[in-house]
Amino acid sequence: MSDNNTIRMSRVLCDFLVLTLIAIPLYIFHEFVPPYRRGYYCDDESIRYPWRKSTVSRQMLIVIGLLIPILLILATELFRTLAWEKKCEQEFKTYHVRNHSVHRLIVRLYCFIGYFFVGVCFNQLMVDIAKYTIGRQRPHFMDVCRPDIGYSECKNPDEYVTNWTCTTTDVKLIHEAQLSFYSGHSAFSFYAAWFTSLYLQARLFRPLFSRLLLPVIQFLLFGGAAYVSLTRVSDYKHHWSDVLVGAMMGTAIGIFVALFVAEVFKRREIPSCGPTNEFGLIRMDRPDGVITSQSNGNGSNTVVSTQHVIVSEVDPANQRLTLLPNSSSSSTIINQLPSSRWRPESFMDTASYYTARSEWDATSGRSSIFGGIGDRRFMDFQSIQSGQPSWLLESLEEEGH
């Protein structure tokens, strides 16, 4: 995509070409590559479990594992476009394909769903490389294959049998019975759960209808992934170590694709116009300790909080900070820091000071300090984000430091 927000069709076609090239090895593995032929010990009880139908079939996993993330991405982008960003239309880019305008919703869906499918291919490619290279027998291998050596009786338990031949005729089941390590179900489930959860965490940066909604969705995603993985053990499709490694690989690929390929947290697209209430799940990304209005010359600043409305006054003569309730009927001092000294020259991006706690107030669109705590130190304050005043907090350091 160029700087003038024109989408080049050549790059779109290149994206599909790369995705196709990634998918070609998957087809080759499944259709033409035989699994590595391993031997066995005839007294190995771990491969003598009965064959059982899968609780979660491969087809069911593909449909559910693809459909749920796509629906969540679609719902999230629709909600952002129609609800959160309705009053901020002018702050977002306008995209073009040749001479036609493309709504940002289409571009976002193409971007995030596309990256999700790229990760699916990455994940499955790693699964197939491991399966066909290692060729570990599944727990039901003996039941499916019924080899001519060591199945009915085990005369030499210490002998490693390599020249075995299956006596059954179901070629597909015999082929699948040698692809135990590692679990594709587990890897795909945890990949989808991690990618989708990180995507939702990044894109749903403002309040939802309940503080519990997003965590519940994320918990259900991981709970579903865990359930699918555990059924692979109870159905005798995988050894527990296959499932564990699959979960670890799916987790690693999901985090990698979400953070470093799709870069979901770098593509949050947070507009400066905020919501009217802060009752929801994720607070605004605003640093603590940023004052809302510039001093009038005597070091005084007014700040607003959702809990306490406070005026902070710096007295350079007495070298102290005083916090007052911002009320016409009261001027009671609620906190004094006589041990602090005023340093008006020390405006900086990183400041250390002793004062009350500060938080962002989305209702007023300003930063706040409240709940006077005279002995607590706060670090690392940055200038306020786009669309808000860029005042930095004055540094108040302990006397003698």
C-alpha positions as CSV (number, residue, x, y, z in Angstrom):
1,M,0.0,0.0,0.0
2,S,1.5,3.3,-1.0
3,D,1.7,6.6,1.0
4,N,-1.3,8.1,-0.7
5,N,-3.5,5.2,0.5
6,T,-3.9,3.7,-3.0
7,I,-4.1,-0.1,-2.9
8,R,-2.1,-1.7,-5.7
9,M,-3.7,-4.7,-7.2
10,S,-0.3,-6.1,-7.9
11,R,0.3,-6.4,-4.2
12,V,-3.0,-8.0,-3.5
13,L,-2.3,-10.6,-6.2
14,C,1.2,-11.1,-4.7
15,D,-0.5,-11.8,-1.3
16,F,-2.6,-14.5,-2.8
17,L,0.4,-15.9,-4.6
18,V,2.4,-16.2,-1.4
19,L,-0.5,-17.8,0.4
20,T,-0.8,-20.3,-2.4
21,L,2.9,-21.1,-2.3
22,I,2.6,-21.8,1.4
23,A,-0.3,-24.1,0.8
24,I,1.4,-26.2,-1.9
25,P,3.7,-28.1,0.5
26,L,0.6,-29.0,2.6
27,Y,-1.0,-30.6,-0.4
28,I,2.3,-32.5,-1.2
29,F,2.6,-33.8,2.3
30,H,-1.0,-35.1,2.5
31,E,-1.1,-36.7,-1.0
32,F,2.4,-37.9,-1.9
33,V,4.7,-38.1,1.2
34,P,4.6,-41.3,3.3
35,P,5.2,-41.0,7.0
36,Y,8.5,-42.2,8.4
37,R,8.3,-45.9,9.2
38,R,9.2,-46.5,12.8
39,G,9.6,-49.8,14.6
40,Y,8.1,-50.8,17.9
41,Y,8.4,-53.1,20.9
42,C,5.7,-55.7,21.0
43,D,5.1,-55.2,24.7
44,D,4.6,-51.4,24.3
45,E,1.3,-50.8,26.1
46,S,1.1,-47.2,24.9
47,I,0.2,-48.2,21.4
48,R,-2.3,-50.9,22.2
49,Y,-5.4,-48.8,22.9
50,P,-8.5,-49.5,20.9
51,W,-9.4,-47.3,18.0
52,R,-12.2,-44.8,18.8
53,K,-14.1,-42.3,16.7
54,S,-13.0,-38.7,17.3
55,T,-15.1,-36.5,19.6
56,V,-14.1,-33.5,17.5
57,S,-13.6,-34.6,13.9
58,R,-11.1,-32.9,11.6
59,Q,-13.9,-31.5,9.5
60,M,-15.7,-30.1,12.6
61,L,-12.5,-28.5,13.8
62,I,-11.8,-26.8,10.5
63,V,-15.3,-25.4,10.3
64,I,-15.5,-24.2,13.9
65,G,-11.8,-23.2,14.1
66,L,-12.1,-21.0,11.0
67,L,-15.6,-19.7,11.5
68,I,-15.4,-18.4,15.0
69,P,-12.3,-16.2,14.5
70,I,-13.7,-14.9,11.2
71,L,-17.0,-14.0,12.8
72,L,-15.3,-12.3,15.8
73,I,-13.1,-10.3,13.5
74,L,-16.1,-9.3,11.4
75,A,-18.2,-8.3,14.5
76,T,-15.3,-6.4,16.0
77,E,-14.6,-4.3,12.9
78,L,-18.3,-3.7,12.3
79,F,-18.8,-2.6,15.9
80,R,-15.8,-0.2,15.7
81,T,-16.9,1.3,12.4
82,L,-20.6,1.7,13.2
83,A,-20.4,2.6,16.9
84,W,-17.0,3.8,18.1
85,E,-15.8,5.6,15.0
86,K,-19.0,7.2,13.8
87,K,-18.0,10.6,15.1
88,C,-14.4,10.3,14.0
89,E,-14.8,9.5,10.3
90,Q,-12.4,12.3,9.2
91,E,-9.5,10.9,11.3
92,F,-9.2,7.7,9.3
93,K,-7.6,7.0,6.0
94,T,-9.6,6.8,2.8
95,Y,-8.4,3.9,0.6
96,H,-8.5,3.7,-3.2
97,V,-8.2,0.9,-5.7
98,R,-7.5,2.5,-9.1
99,N,-10.3,5.0,-9.4
100,H,-12.6,3.5,-6.8
101,S,-12.9,4.2,-3.1
102,V,-12.7,1.3,-0.7
103,H,-14.1,1.6,2.7
104,R,-11.7,1.1,5.6
105,L,-13.9,-1.8,6.9
106,I,-13.1,-3.9,3.8
107,V,-9.4,-3.1,4.1
108,R,-9.3,-4.1,7.8
109,L,-11.2,-7.4,7.1
110,Y,-8.8,-8.2,4.3
111,C,-5.8,-7.4,6.5
112,F,-6.7,-9.3,9.7
113,I,-8.5,-12.2,8.2
114,G,-5.7,-12.5,5.6
115,Y,-3.1,-12.6,8.3
116,F,-5.1,-15.2,10.3
117,F,-5.1,-17.5,7.2
118,V,-1.4,-17.0,6.8
119,G,-0.9,-18.1,10.3
120,V,-3.1,-21.1,9.7
121,C,-0.8,-22.2,6.9
122,F,2.3,-21.6,9.0
123,N,0.9,-23.7,11.8
124,Q,-0.2,-26.6,9.6
125,L,3.1,-26.6,7.8
126,M,4.9,-27.0,11.0
127,V,2.5,-29.8,12.1
128,D,3.0,-31.7,8.8
129,I,6.8,-31.4,8.9
130,A,6.8,-32.9,12.4
131,K,4.3,-35.7,11.6
132,Y,5.9,-37.0,8.5
133,T,9.5,-36.6,9.7
134,I,9.0,-38.4,13.0
135,G,6.3,-40.9,12.2
136,R,5.3,-41.7,15.8
137,Q,2.6,-44.4,16.2
138,R,-0.7,-43.3,17.7
139,P,-2.0,-45.0,20.8
140,H,-4.4,-47.1,18.7
141,F,-1.7,-48.2,16.2
142,M,-1.8,-51.9,17.1
143,D,-5.5,-52.1,16.8
144,V,-5.6,-50.4,13.4
145,C,-2.6,-52.1,11.9
146,R,-2.6,-55.5,13.6
147,P,1.0,-56.3,12.5
148,D,2.1,-59.8,11.7
149,I,4.8,-59.6,14.4
150,G,4.1,-59.1,18.1
151,Y,0.4,-58.3,17.9
152,S,-1.2,-61.6,19.1
153,E,1.7,-62.7,21.2
154,C,5.0,-61.1,22.3
155,K,7.7,-63.7,22.3
156,N,10.6,-61.3,22.4
157,P,9.7,-58.2,24.3
158,D,13.2,-56.8,24.1
159,E,13.3,-57.0,20.3
160,Y,12.8,-53.8,18.4
161,V,10.5,-54.8,15.4
162,T,11.2,-53.0,12.2
163,N,10.1,-55.4,9.5
164,W,6.5,-55.4,10.4
165,T,3.6,-55.6,7.9
166,C,0.0,-54.7,8.7
167,T,-2.6,-57.4,8.2
168,T,-5.5,-55.0,7.9
169,T,-6.5,-53.4,4.6
170,D,-7.6,-49.9,5.5
171,V,-4.7,-48.0,4.0
172,K,-6.0,-44.6,5.2
173,L,-6.3,-45.6,8.8
174,I,-2.9,-47.3,8.7
175,H,-1.4,-44.1,7.2
176,E,-3.0,-41.9,9.9
177,A,-1.9,-44.3,12.7
178,Q,1.7,-43.3,12.1
179,L,1.1,-39.5,12.4
180,S,0.8,-39.0,16.2
181,F,3.5,-36.4,16.9
182,Y,2.5,-33.7,17.3
183,S,-1.3,-33.0,17.6
184,G,-2.7,-30.9,14.8
185,H,-5.9,-30.5,16.6
186,S,-4.2,-29.1,19.6
187,A,-1.9,-26.8,17.6
188,F,-4.6,-25.4,15.5
189,S,-7.0,-24.8,18.4
190,F,-4.4,-22.9,20.5
191,Y,-3.2,-21.0,17.4
192,A,-6.8,-19.8,16.7
193,A,-7.4,-19.0,20.4
194,W,-4.2,-17.0,20.8
195,F,-4.4,-15.0,17.6
196,T,-8.1,-14.2,18.2
197,S,-7.6,-13.2,21.8
198,L,-4.7,-10.9,21.1
199,Y,-6.6,-9.4,18.2
200,L,-9.6,-8.7,20.4
201,Q,-7.4,-7.3,23.1
202,A,-5.8,-4.9,20.7
203,R,-8.8,-3.8,18.7
204,L,-11.3,-3.5,21.5
205,F,-9.3,-0.8,23.3
206,R,-12.4,1.1,24.6
207,P,-15.2,0.2,27.0
208,L,-17.6,-2.6,26.0
209,F,-21.0,-3.2,27.5
210,S,-19.6,-5.1,30.5
211,R,-16.2,-5.4,32.1
212,L,-16.6,-9.2,31.8
213,L,-17.5,-9.5,28.2
214,L,-14.0,-9.6,26.6
215,P,-12.4,-11.8,29.3
216,V,-15.3,-14.2,29.0
217,I,-14.9,-14.4,25.2
218,Q,-11.1,-15.0,25.6
219,F,-11.7,-17.6,28.3
220,L,-14.2,-19.5,26.1
221,L,-11.6,-19.5,23.2
222,F,-8.9,-21.0,25.4
223,G,-11.4,-23.3,27.1
224,G,-12.5,-24.6,23.7
225,A,-8.9,-25.1,22.7
226,A,-8.2,-27.0,25.9
227,Y,-11.3,-29.2,25.4
228,V,-10.4,-30.1,21.9
229,S,-6.8,-31.0,23.0
230,L,-7.9,-33.1,25.9
231,T,-10.3,-35.2,23.7
232,R,-7.4,-36.2,21.6
233,V,-6.0,-38.0,24.6
234,S,-9.3,-39.5,25.8
235,D,-10.1,-40.7,22.2
236,Y,-6.7,-42.4,22.0
237,K,-5.7,-40.4,19.0
238,H,-2.5,-38.9,20.7
239,H,-0.2,-39.4,23.5
240,W,-0.3,-36.7,26.2
241,S,3.1,-35.4,25.0
242,D,1.8,-34.9,21.5
243,V,-1.0,-32.7,22.8
244,L,1.3,-30.7,25.0
245,V,3.8,-30.0,22.2
246,G,0.9,-29.1,19.9
247,A,-0.5,-26.6,22.4
248,M,3.0,-25.1,22.8
249,M,3.6,-24.8,19.1
250,G,0.1,-23.4,18.4
251,T,0.6,-20.9,21.2
252,A,4.0,-19.8,19.8
253,I,2.8,-19.4,16.3
254,G,-0.4,-17.6,17.4
255,I,1.6,-15.0,19.4
256,F,4.2,-14.6,16.7
257,V,1.7,-14.0,13.9
258,A,-0.5,-11.7,16.0
259,L,2.3,-9.5,17.4
260,F,5.0,-9.6,14.7
261,V,3.2,-10.4,11.4
262,A,-0.3,-8.8,11.8
263,E,1.1,-6.3,14.4
264,V,-2.3,-6.0,16.0
265,F,-1.2,-3.6,18.7
266,K,0.6,-1.3,16.3
267,R,-2.6,-1.2,14.1
268,R,-5.0,-0.3,16.9
269,E,-6.1,3.0,15.1
270,I,-7.1,4.9,18.3
271,P,-8.9,8.1,17.4
272,S,-8.6,11.2,19.6
273,C,-12.3,11.5,20.0
274,G,-13.2,9.3,23.0
275,P,-16.4,7.8,24.4
276,T,-18.6,9.7,26.7
277,N,-18.3,7.2,29.6
278,E,-15.6,5.1,31.1
279,F,-17.5,2.1,32.4
280,G,-16.0,-0.6,30.3
281,L,-13.3,-3.2,30.1
282,I,-10.1,-1.6,28.9
283,R,-9.1,1.9,30.1
284,M,-7.8,4.5,27.7
285,D,-4.1,4.3,27.1
286,R,-3.1,7.5,28.9
287,P,0.0,8.0,31.1
288,D,-0.3,8.8,34.8
289,G,0.7,12.2,36.0
290,V,-0.1,14.3,33.0
291,I,-1.7,17.6,34.0
292,T,-4.6,19.0,31.9
293,S,-3.9,22.7,31.9
294,Q,-0.8,24.9,31.9
295,S,0.2,26.8,35.0
296,N,-0.8,30.4,35.2
297,G,2.6,31.4,36.4
298,N,2.5,30.4,40.0
299,G,2.7,26.6,39.4
300,S,-1.0,25.9,40.0
301,N,-2.8,23.4,37.9
302,T,-6.4,22.1,37.8
303,V,-7.1,18.5,37.3
304,V,-10.3,16.5,37.1
305,S,-11.0,12.9,38.3
306,T,-13.9,10.5,38.1
307,Q,-13.6,10.1,41.9
308,H,-12.3,13.4,43.3
309,V,-12.1,16.8,41.6
310,I,-8.9,18.4,42.8
311,V,-6.9,21.6,42.3
312,S,-3.1,21.2,42.7
313,E,-1.2,24.3,43.8
314,V,2.6,24.5,43.9
315,D,4.0,27.1,46.3
316,P,7.5,28.0,45.2
317,A,8.1,30.2,48.3
318,N,7.4,27.4,50.8
319,Q,8.5,24.6,48.4
320,R,5.4,22.5,48.8
321,L,2.5,21.0,46.8
322,T,-1.1,21.4,48.1
323,L,-4.1,19.5,46.8
324,L,-7.4,21.3,47.2
325,P,-11.0,20.1,46.4
326,N,-12.2,22.0,43.3
327,S,-15.4,23.3,44.9
328,S,-16.7,26.9,45.3
329,S,-18.0,26.0,48.8
330,S,-14.8,24.5,50.2
331,S,-11.1,25.2,50.1
332,T,-9.9,22.6,52.7
333,I,-6.4,21.4,52.2
334,I,-6.5,17.6,51.8
335,N,-2.9,16.9,51.3
336,Q,0.4,18.7,51.7
337,L,3.9,17.7,50.8
338,P,6.1,20.1,52.7
339,S,9.2,17.9,52.0
340,S,9.0,18.4,48.3
341,R,10.5,21.3,46.4
342,W,9.4,22.9,43.2
343,R,11.5,22.7,40.1
344,P,9.7,24.5,37.3
345,E,12.6,24.0,34.9
346,S,12.4,20.2,35.0
347,F,9.8,19.5,32.3
348,M,10.8,16.2,30.8
349,D,9.3,13.0,29.3
350,T,10.4,11.0,32.3
351,A,9.7,12.5,35.7
352,S,9.8,11.2,39.3
353,Y,7.8,12.8,42.0
354,Y,5.8,12.3,45.2
355,T,2.2,13.2,44.8
356,A,-1.4,11.8,44.7
357,R,-2.3,9.1,42.2
358,S,-3.3,10.2,38.7
359,E,-5.5,8.6,36.1
360,W,-7.2,9.4,32.8
361,D,-10.8,10.7,33.0
362,A,-12.5,9.8,29.7
363,T,-15.6,11.8,30.7
364,S,-13.9,15.1,30.7
365,G,-11.1,14.1,28.3
366,R,-8.4,15.1,30.8
367,S,-5.9,13.5,33.1
368,S,-6.5,13.5,36.9
369,I,-4.7,13.2,40.2
370,F,-6.7,12.0,43.2
371,G,-6.6,10.2,46.5
372,G,-3.6,12.1,48.1
373,I,-0.7,9.8,48.8
374,G,2.2,11.8,50.0
375,D,4.8,9.0,50.2
376,R,4.2,7.2,46.9
377,R,6.6,7.5,44.0
378,F,5.4,7.4,40.3
379,M,7.8,7.0,37.4
380,D,7.9,7.2,33.6
381,F,5.5,9.9,32.6
382,Q,5.1,10.7,28.9
383,S,3.4,13.5,27.0
384,I,-0.3,13.0,26.4
385,Q,-1.4,11.2,23.3
386,S,-2.7,12.8,20.1
387,G,-5.7,15.0,20.3
388,Q,-5.0,16.1,23.9
389,P,-2.9,18.9,25.4
390,S,0.8,18.0,25.5
391,W,1.7,19.3,28.9
392,L,4.2,17.3,30.9
393,L,4.1,17.0,34.6
394,E,6.5,19.1,36.6
395,S,9.0,17.1,38.5
396,L,8.7,17.2,42.3
397,E,11.5,15.4,43.9
398,E,12.1,14.6,47.5
399,E,14.2,17.2,49.3
400,G,17.8,16.3,49.5
401,H,17.8,14.0,46.4
